[in-house]
Amino acid sequence: MAFMIIVFSFPATPTTNATNMNYAIVVLGGAMVLSLVWYYLPVYGGIHWFTGPVPNIDADKKDETSGIYGDHASKEKSAD
């Protein structure tokens, strides 16, 4: 994705002027600057309230699930 952003930001022709310039890099740079300012903005910025994604699967539950499969496989082997 980073490669595509870099490649698509190049101008269409080697000699560039204001009429045929690729302004995608200007828009991308502006969006990045606004996003960083908004994230670090005092009081309202995301750095003050964003805690990251909330996990919805417990580690204990995942361990129990792997134990169930192990018990089932051992019962099949003992039946043979």
Secondary structure, 3 states (H helix, E strand, C coil): CHHHHHHHCCCCCCCCCCCCCCCHHHHHHHHHHHHHHHHHCCCCCHHHCCCCCCCCCCHHHHHHHHHHHHHHHHHHHHHC
